[in-house]
Amino acid sequence: MIDTTLTDLLTRLHATYRDLHGGTLASYIPELARSNPDWFAISLVTVDGQVFGVGDVEQLFTIQSISKVFVYGLALEDHGRDYVLGRVGVEPTGDPFNSIIRLDEFSKRPDNPMINAGAIAVTSLIRGADPTDRLNRLLTMFRRYVAHDVFMDASVFTSERTTGHRNRAMAHLMRHFGMIDDPIEAALDLYFQQCSLLVHCRDLAVMAATLANRGTNPLSGEQALNPTYLRDVLSVMYTCGMYNFAGEWAYKVGLPAKSGVSGGIIAVVPGRFGVAVFSPPLDEHGNSVRGIRVFEDLSENLGLHIFGHCTLGT
Ligand code: GLU
């Protein structure tokens, strides 16, 4: 019975890695440093809407960098592939998420939409009559992915905004090269707002399942992303989604994924399910320590690596 097997598997993974200690909490703003290092949840949602979970699946936290995936999808819907590609590349950098911008020597584009510079450029592309309209379009988009209203953590937003000098510097450099348009402060605010949206682990699994389900939310049946752009979103997740661990992740786990500094990781198994793990302590790359181990185990256990079938007999 598949249900029993998945429940047993998630329960076993949670029990195995619950006692794995190590890693440090993100501390660049006080709100993240106050997380409980013992919070630990694993959620899995299938494309036919079955929901599995173990641990603190309803503990709220800010989505942070995981938001970059979904905002990239909206920018593609707003402008199309060619235009967005002209503004932000799709080359993995091997650099940390916040590395101070390395613009392509010739095009002046940020390398990819999963590093901060690229993500800020992507956010600046979101259409809307004014800042409120743009924020509402983002919230509406996230609502389609989670099938309920989404709210922002105001103190995280304020802290990100007050301390985000590095992000601000990147935005100004991109403005200098004409890669983002005025008003820059409004684009930065929207970027800080998207990072400060509150989700829980089950929400993230539903979002990943929506990507696994050709852009349609398996719980509500609502289309969250035009399937035309699914391959673009999944491709950058696969090559750039795990900070400067993306290559090793692709090699070992072999799934399109994205992590964030709050300790969330999502991964997409196209046509089958979405998975999310939440555990705040991070390794030296900024990825959740327990999250990495859970996904390595899960991928091995269920044979999820996207090239795994190449090694099977004919
Ligand atoms: N708000 C964070 C920043 O822009 C996002 C960091 C992350 O999750 O990678 O610095």
Boltz pocket constraint, residues with backbone or C-beta under 6 A from the ligand:
constraints:
  - pocket:
      binder: B
      contacts: [[A, 63], [A, 64], [A, 65], [A, 66], [A, 97], [A, 98], [A, 116], [A, 160], [A, 167], [A, 195], [A, 259], [A, 260], [A, 261], [A, 262]]
      max_distance: 6.0
